[in-house]
Structure formats: C-alpha cells, structure tokens
Amino acid sequence: MKRREFLGSVVAPMVFTSKAQSAPLRRPNFIFVYTDDQRWDAIRAIGRQTWLQTPNMDRLMKEGAWFRNSFVTTSLCSPSRSSLLTGCYPHKTGVVNNERRSLLRDDVPVVFPALREVGYTTAYIGKVHVPNFLQGDRGLDFVASFPDQGRYFENRFIVNGKPTPTEGYITDRITDYMLQFLRTRDRNKPFCMFVGHKAVHANFEPDPKYLSLFQNEWMGLPKTWDDTYEGRPPYLKERRKSWHGLEGLLQKFNWSQLQRQIAACLVSVDNSLGMLFEELQRAGELDDTVIVYSSDNGFFAGEHGLNDKRAMYEDSIRVPYLVRYPRLIKPGSVFEQMILNIDLAPTILDFAGVDRAAYMQGRSWKPILEGKDPAGRSAWLYEYNWEKPYPWDPTQFGVRTTRYKYIRYPETGNMDPDYPMKGQLPYEELYDLERDPLEMRNLVHDPAAAGLLRKMRDLAKKLIEETGYPGGFR
C-alpha cells in the first residue's frame, strides 16, 4: 500500500470502556509537562552538566522515578507530539512531519475525550505544534495554546478560541495560564492537564534576567565531535556542513555560548515546575497527582558532528522521563525498561481506570511501577519521513532492542535533486550498544555480525507489519 493510500485509509471506530470494577473511588489527577528539544541528560541530577540549575527537576527525580531508557518513535516535533496525544505512531496519526499539511486524522482521537467521559476536567496549556489540533472539539475544557512555534517574547495565545496577545516571556505566560486553570477548575472532579513549553527550542532566547547566569561556565566537546563517518551513510558529511551540523551552527554560536543559552532557557521551565509544586501543595493535591516530565524529542549537542535531531542515533531519540506519584512510586526509583512516547496516552487511561483503546499502539507503564512488568518491551520501531526543506536526513526506519540498533534508509533513487542519498542501494547501519555505546562502528559489513543482521532485518519486518508502517520493508 502506498503511503498516501495508507494515510487515507479508514481506521475502525474507537470505543472507550471504563474499568469501573477496579477503578479507585477518586481517580488521580494527571499532569504532563514537556519541553521542546530537551536532551535526555539536560537535568543537573543526571550529572552531564553539573552547573545546570534545575532544582525542581532534581526534586522530581528524588521524590519519584526516572525512566532511564525512554525514547520517541520519531525524533521530530509535530510527529512526536501527535504520538503523545494519541498513543499512536506518526504514520497512523497522519502527522508524519512538521509541514502544515501534515494533519491529525479525525478518526485517531486524542486522549482527552475519553477522560472527560469518565469525569475528568481537561486542559491543554502552551505549545502543541500539531497543525489542526486547535480546530474542532478535542475534549478540552480549557485551552491556552498557539499555532506553530510561537515566540519567546510577546507571544499571541488562543485562549478558549479567542486570540489573546500577551506581554513578556513565553514561559511565564504559559505558567500563568497553567495556574489559572488549576485555580478555577471544578474542585469536585479529577483533572488532566498537558503543559507544553516552547523552551528549549532554537533560537534559544532566555529570559533577560538569566542571560548571563552561566557566563563563566564551559562545556566540553563530546567524544564523537570529530566523527569521520567511516562505514556509515554519506549524507552525514553533508548534514555536518548544514545548519543541522557543526559547520553551520558554529557560524552563529560559540559552542559554550550555545550550551549556556540553552541552560538559561531551561531555568525558566524549572521555575515553572516549582510553581506547579507550590500550587498543588497549597491545594492539598500534590500527592494525589501523577506528574510526568519529559520532552518531545532528544537533541544532538555536537555528537557525530550534528545539531538538531531527526537521525536515529541515541542523543536524538532519547528523552528525559520523570514521574512523581508517591501513592505508587518509591522515592528515587530508577527503571531500566524501555518506554516510548506512544505509551503516555495508554498510561493516562490506565490510571483513570479506562480500558486502553484498541487503536492505541503504545502500552501503559503503570504495571512497571507496580512491579508487574519487570522486563518491559524487548524492541520497538523507529520511523522518520524525509522533508524537502531539510534534505540532510533521508527517510529511515529502524529497530532498537535493549542491546542492538538497526537502521535502514529505503528511499533510494529518489528523483528529487536535493535528496542526499540519490542512486545508492538501500543503506543499513547496525550497532552493538553494549560494546559500542557511542555508535561509532557500523557492523553491517562485519562477517561476524551476519547472523545478527539477518535477525534485526527480520525483526524490522515483523514490527513494520505489526504497526502498519506504510510501504513495508523496502
């Protein structure tokens, strides 16, 4: 089936069923706070940048749990966000790239209507970056969002359908709307609130009061900074020269300056998280609220000579994932199981006592917290669709297991002159993440890895069939 035919095909109607016999008398509240382009390790308590100032993220880790192996199925803003909202892969949601014509399908609903059906008050605050999300009924009682990327200063919001200009810094305004919802909602109902921050997306504009906060800090270069790409796809050399790579990036930023500006943007987000803690504590609801903190995708900080995200290497696909819920989580817990962005919506329904919808492709991580899923998933599929405005990253899909990674670039012979791998045979990559965590040695042409390569190809075919990835294994 061709991709367009797949995206236009009909999905069976969705029916949500309440698990009334097992649901608690008072369902927990649910808050999902997420940033844009925050690296998985851009939290002081994790230790990569000891000079970061993230006391409230650190508090989440100390009082809750850290999912150390959390990933996105597509490392790109709009597709990943569609997955967070629906529990589905981007090829099923219809939001396959960042283009405005890449629209959320009407027959793949977001999670909020199911929650409202069982008595939740629902809200979406801040950046969403899904083109048609603000159109139609999404099952929300309160909305304060904006189309596209938004602006760090003087951003225009749409508040419950009404265009509303604001003054000042966007993270502060998102926080204001977050607190407004918490203080004016129906206190007799549980609630679910998503808070999407613009930070720390480029162009990395901190609140002026934090602009010089880290001016004396220095950031060391990653070990793979001078990657020569030996044995790997040639498009990487072209990407390195672009604004998605070092040569283009460093024309605009000093390296440590860039890291300082990203860190300063993150301070405002951490402050907002602290105000959330204070408000829930004041309302007496802090321990009755499942708080999840994450990002829409990872981000390269010079690894392999790259900037931005998109490629299937670890720094791009890994995201931070912190959860606080003392009714179920032992403080300071660390979980090794692999979880995905498509798991968020099924998990919310699980906590709310609602059966997972049949159309959802993710699975709840609540059993992991309960000790009922010690192994977690063993493998998952990654996908990325080539975008003409960003030609340096070709279409790719791949499989990540707990130890190995397989990447395949299928769209060879593409007739577009900007396509970076035109005329080549399907290119593949294979890595042993245990022996080669920096992904520097492609094993595809290693005779000793021939059996492993066959197994990973077969696993890719299996996951492609199970998830309905359009075009199949090619």
RAVEN-V326037 format. One record per residue. SS is DSSP state (alpha for helix, beta for strand, coil for the rest). PSI is psi as a letter, one per 30 degrees, with the letter a starting at -180 (* if undefined). BURIAL is 1 if it has 16 or more other C-alpha atoms within 10 Angstrom, else 0. Layout:
SS/PSI/BURIAL ; SS/PSI/BURIAL
//
This chain:
coil/k/0 ; coil/l/0 ; alpha/e/0 ; alpha/e/0 ; alpha/e/0 ; alpha/e/1 ; alpha/f/1 ; alpha/f/0 ; coil/l/0 ; coil/k/0 ; coil/k/0 ; coil/k/0 ; coil/k/0 ; coil/k/0 ; coil/k/0 ; coil/k/1 ; coil/k/0 ; beta/k/1 ; coil/i/0 ; coil/e/0 ; coil/f/0 ; coil/f/0 ; coil/k/0 ; coil/l/0 ; coil/e/0 ; coil/j/0 ; coil/k/1 ; coil/l/1 ; beta/l/1 ; beta/k/1 ; beta/k/1 ; beta/j/1 ; beta/k/1 ; beta/k/1 ; beta/a/1 ; coil/k/1 ; coil/g/1 ; coil/k/1 ; coil/l/1 ; coil/f/1 ; coil/g/1 ; coil/h/1 ; coil/k/1 ; alpha/e/1 ; alpha/f/1 ; alpha/e/0 ; coil/f/0 ; coil/e/0 ; coil/j/1 ; coil/f/0 ; coil/g/0 ; coil/l/1 ; coil/j/1 ; coil/h/1 ; alpha/e/1 ; alpha/e/1 ; alpha/e/1 ; alpha/e/1 ; alpha/e/1 ; alpha/e/1 ; alpha/e/1 ; alpha/e/1 ; alpha/f/1 ; coil/b/1 ; beta/l/1 ; beta/j/1 ; beta/j/1 ; beta/f/1 ; beta/i/1 ; beta/k/1 ; beta/l/1 ; coil/k/1 ; coil/f/1 ; coil/k/1 ; coil/i/1 ; coil/k/1 ; alpha/d/1 ; alpha/e/1 ; alpha/e/1 ; alpha/e/1 ; alpha/e/1 ; alpha/e/1 ; alpha/e/1 ; alpha/e/1 ; alpha/f/1 ; alpha/f/1 ; coil/g/1 ; coil/l/1 ; coil/l/1 ; alpha/e/1 ; alpha/f/1 ; alpha/e/1 ; alpha/f/1 ; coil/f/1 ; coil/i/1 ; coil/f/1 ; coil/a/1 ; coil/g/1 ; coil/k/0 ; coil/f/0 ; coil/f/0 ; coil/j/1 ; coil/k/1 ; coil/k/1 ; coil/k/1 ; coil/f/0 ; coil/g/0 ; coil/i/1 ; coil/l/1 ; coil/l/1 ; coil/f/1 ; alpha/e/1 ; alpha/e/1 ; alpha/e/1 ; alpha/e/1 ; alpha/e/1 ; alpha/f/0 ; coil/g/1 ; coil/g/0 ; coil/k/1 ; beta/k/1 ; beta/k/1 ; beta/k/1 ; beta/k/1 ; beta/k/1 ; beta/a/1 ; beta/k/1 ; coil/e/1 ; coil/h/1 ; coil/j/1 ; coil/e/1 ; coil/g/1 ; coil/e/1 ; coil/g/1 ; coil/k/0 ; coil/a/0 ; coil/j/0 ; coil/g/1 ; coil/g/1 ; coil/k/1 ; coil/f/1 ; beta/k/1 ; beta/k/1 ; beta/j/1 ; beta/a/1 ; beta/l/1 ; coil/l/1 ; coil/b/0 ; coil/f/0 ; coil/l/1 ; coil/k/0 ; coil/f/1 ; beta/k/1 ; coil/h/0 ; coil/k/1 ; beta/k/1 ; beta/l/1 ; beta/j/1 ; beta/j/1 ; coil/h/0 ; coil/f/0 ; beta/k/0 ; beta/k/0 ; beta/j/0 ; beta/k/0 ; coil/l/0 ; coil/l/0 ; coil/a/0 ; beta/k/1 ; alpha/e/1 ; alpha/e/1 ; alpha/e/1 ; alpha/e/1 ; alpha/e/1 ; alpha/e/1 ; alpha/e/0 ; alpha/e/1 ; alpha/e/1 ; alpha/e/1 ; alpha/e/0 ; alpha/e/1 ; alpha/e/1 ; alpha/f/0 ; alpha/f/0 ; coil/l/1 ; coil/j/0 ; coil/f/0 ; coil/f/0 ; coil/k/1 ; coil/l/1 ; beta/l/1 ; beta/k/1 ; beta/k/1 ; beta/k/1 ; beta/j/1 ; beta/j/1 ; coil/k/1 ; coil/e/1 ; coil/k/1 ; coil/h/1 ; coil/l/1 ; coil/k/0 ; coil/g/0 ; coil/i/1 ; coil/j/1 ; coil/l/1 ; coil/k/1 ; alpha/e/0 ; alpha/f/0 ; alpha/g/1 ; coil/e/1 ; coil/g/0 ; coil/e/0 ; coil/g/1 ; coil/f/0 ; coil/g/0 ; coil/l/0 ; coil/k/0 ; coil/k/0 ; coil/l/0 ; coil/k/0 ; coil/l/0 ; coil/f/0 ; coil/g/1 ; coil/e/0 ; coil/h/0 ; coil/k/1 ; coil/f/0 ; coil/g/1 ; coil/k/0 ; coil/g/0 ; coil/l/1 ; coil/k/1 ; coil/f/0 ; alpha/f/1 ; alpha/e/1 ; alpha/e/1 ; alpha/e/0 ; alpha/e/1 ; alpha/e/1 ; alpha/f/1 ; coil/a/1 ; coil/f/1 ; coil/g/1 ; beta/a/1 ; alpha/e/1 ; alpha/e/1 ; alpha/e/1 ; alpha/e/1 ; coil/f/0 ; coil/f/0 ; coil/e/0 ; coil/k/0 ; coil/k/0 ; alpha/e/1 ; alpha/e/1 ; alpha/e/1 ; alpha/e/1 ; alpha/e/1 ; alpha/e/1 ; alpha/e/1 ; alpha/e/1 ; alpha/e/1 ; alpha/e/1 ; alpha/e/1 ; alpha/f/1 ; alpha/e/1 ; alpha/e/1 ; alpha/e/1 ; alpha/e/1 ; alpha/e/1 ; alpha/e/1 ; alpha/e/1 ; alpha/e/1 ; alpha/e/1 ; alpha/e/1 ; alpha/e/1 ; alpha/e/0 ; alpha/e/1 ; alpha/e/1 ; alpha/e/0 ; alpha/e/0 ; coil/f/0 ; coil/g/0 ; coil/g/0 ; alpha/e/1 ; alpha/f/1 ; alpha/g/1 ; beta/k/1 ; beta/j/1 ; beta/k/1 ; beta/k/1 ; beta/k/1 ; beta/a/1 ; beta/l/1 ; coil/f/1 ; coil/l/1 ; coil/a/1 ; coil/k/1 ; beta/k/1 ; beta/h/1 ; coil/f/1 ; alpha/k/1 ; alpha/g/1 ; alpha/g/1 ; beta/l/1 ; beta/l/1 ; beta/b/1 ; coil/b/1 ; coil/e/1 ; coil/l/1 ; coil/g/1 ; coil/l/1 ; alpha/e/1 ; alpha/f/1 ; alpha/e/1 ; alpha/f/1 ; beta/k/1 ; coil/l/1 ; coil/k/1 ; beta/j/1 ; beta/k/1 ; beta/k/1 ; beta/k/1 ; coil/i/1 ; coil/f/1 ; coil/f/0 ; coil/f/0 ; coil/k/1 ; coil/k/0 ; coil/k/1 ; coil/g/0 ; beta/k/1 ; beta/k/0 ; beta/k/1 ; beta/f/0 ; beta/k/1 ; beta/k/1 ; beta/l/1 ; beta/l/1 ; coil/f/1 ; coil/f/1 ; alpha/f/1 ; alpha/e/1 ; alpha/e/1 ; alpha/e/1 ; alpha/e/1 ; alpha/e/1 ; alpha/e/1 ; alpha/e/1 ; alpha/e/1 ; alpha/f/1 ; coil/g/1 ; beta/k/1 ; coil/k/1 ; coil/k/1 ; coil/k/1 ; coil/f/0 ; coil/f/1 ; coil/k/1 ; coil/f/1 ; coil/l/1 ; coil/k/1 ; coil/k/1 ; coil/g/1 ; alpha/e/1 ; alpha/f/0 ; alpha/e/1 ; alpha/e/1 ; coil/f/0 ; coil/g/0 ; coil/f/0 ; coil/i/0 ; coil/f/0 ; coil/e/0 ; coil/a/1 ; coil/l/0 ; coil/f/0 ; beta/l/1 ; beta/l/1 ; beta/k/1 ; beta/k/1 ; beta/k/1 ; beta/k/1 ; coil/k/1 ; coil/k/1 ; beta/k/1 ; coil/e/0 ; coil/f/0 ; beta/i/0 ; coil/f/1 ; coil/f/1 ; coil/j/1 ; coil/l/1 ; coil/k/1 ; beta/l/1 ; beta/l/1 ; beta/l/1 ; beta/k/1 ; beta/k/1 ; beta/a/1 ; coil/f/1 ; coil/e/0 ; beta/l/1 ; beta/k/1 ; beta/k/1 ; beta/k/1 ; beta/k/1 ; beta/j/1 ; coil/f/1 ; coil/i/1 ; coil/l/1 ; coil/g/0 ; coil/k/0 ; coil/f/0 ; coil/k/0 ; coil/f/0 ; coil/f/0 ; coil/k/1 ; coil/f/1 ; coil/h/1 ; coil/k/1 ; coil/f/0 ; coil/l/0 ; coil/l/0 ; coil/k/0 ; beta/k/1 ; beta/l/1 ; beta/k/1 ; beta/k/1 ; beta/k/1 ; beta/j/1 ; coil/f/1 ; coil/e/0 ; coil/f/0 ; coil/i/0 ; coil/f/0 ; coil/g/1 ; coil/h/1 ; coil/f/1 ; coil/j/1 ; coil/k/1 ; coil/g/1 ; coil/e/1 ; coil/g/0 ; coil/j/0 ; alpha/e/0 ; alpha/f/0 ; alpha/g/0 ; alpha/e/0 ; alpha/e/0 ; alpha/e/1 ; alpha/e/1 ; alpha/e/0 ; alpha/e/0 ; alpha/e/1 ; alpha/e/1 ; alpha/e/0 ; alpha/e/1 ; alpha/e/1 ; alpha/e/1 ; alpha/e/0 ; alpha/e/1 ; alpha/e/1 ; alpha/e/0 ; alpha/e/0 ; alpha/f/0 ; coil/g/0 ; coil/k/1 ; coil/k/1 ; coil/f/0 ; coil/a/1 ; coil/j/1 ; coil/*/0
//
